[in-house]
Amino acid sequence: MPSWSEILSELATLRNQAISRYDIVRRKYLSELSRHTQRNTILYATNWTSPTGLPIDPSSLSITFEDIQGLMEVIHGLKGHQLDLILHSPGGFPEAADAFVKYIRTKFQDIRVIIPYAAMSAAAMIACSANRIVMGKHSFIGPIDPQLVLQTQLGIQSIPAQAILQQFEKAKMDCQDQKNLNFWYPIIAQFGPALIVQCQNADKLAKELVSEWLEKYMFAGLENANAQAKHVANYLADHTKFKTHSKHIDRDEARGEGLMIENLEDDQKFQDLVLSVFHATTHTFTGTGTTSKIIENQLGKAFIKTQQLVQYFGQQGVPSTAQKDEGKHE
């Protein structure tokens, strides 16, 4: 199967096609992957590792409740209970990840999450809802400790909930000596009246969701499923251990903590097809400049989000009449 540069050359030969050449190539490899595995295949990818130089609204890259609309669009018409979910995302809202998992679990019994590069934060949570995860040597998941977006004196910042709790505990200890009050007051003053409780609840939610999914799906049938699920959830949510929400956890480390992970390289053709889908997807992001999210199945049915609009495509990627002009990526 072709490399990143060979797919770029393939795209160049399709420059004058009526339908976007990016769609043609990406959907070709997505279809070939499904034929190889004999499983339904859905791509969920956002433009967070393929910078285009154009301003992108960070919210358009996140896992949000709008994704349910995309999933409804691409799941409609799929047959069978098996699903391969190709996942490339920086994360998003845990509540949206919960809705995401609940919906796909009403449709499919056997779910395999394939991570061609990285599934971070809430995307890592979704990966933990799978029956098994597929990762390459170059693949990563990330910590699931929740982040709170707060307005501070330094502007809007994303702050780990556990870091806020740790700082609050430190403040309580330091302020037993009253001479430290002047130092801590401007910091503590930024804490809203419910912030500490919000942090505690957010931390508890992330752990409970991941623990529940692991016990119910990935660890189903194991004698120690409950204990193992709680161990993995606590491990992934440990901000003190990882020190940054962007920490990359490779498959060996994740497997060592108990996650059931298959090697992408064990089936060479499967690996080639997965990476071809991923390369074609990154070319879509960089080549179009405005595409921020793609949810798509092996039949060419897609929910594509750009900075201007959401585009709907029928089977085999044919735009509806109302969206014909907007359906072009070029």
Secondary structure, 3 states (H helix, E strand, C coil): CCCHHHHHHHHHCCCCCCCCHHHHHHHHHHHHHHHHHCCEEEEEEECCCCCCCCCCCHHHHCECCCHHHHHHHHHCCCCCCEEEEEEEECCECHHHHHHHHHHHHHHCCEEEEEECCEECCHHHHHHCCCCEEEECCCCEECCCCCEEEEEECCEEEEEEHHHHHHHHHHHHHHCCCHHHHHHHHHHHCCCCCCHHHHHHHHHHHHHHHHHHHHHHHHCCCCCCHHHHHHHHHHHHCCHHHHCCCCCCECHHHHHHCCCCEEEHHHCHHHHHHHHHHHHHHHHHHHHHCCEEEEEEECCCCEEEEECCCEEEECHHHCECHHHCCCCCCC
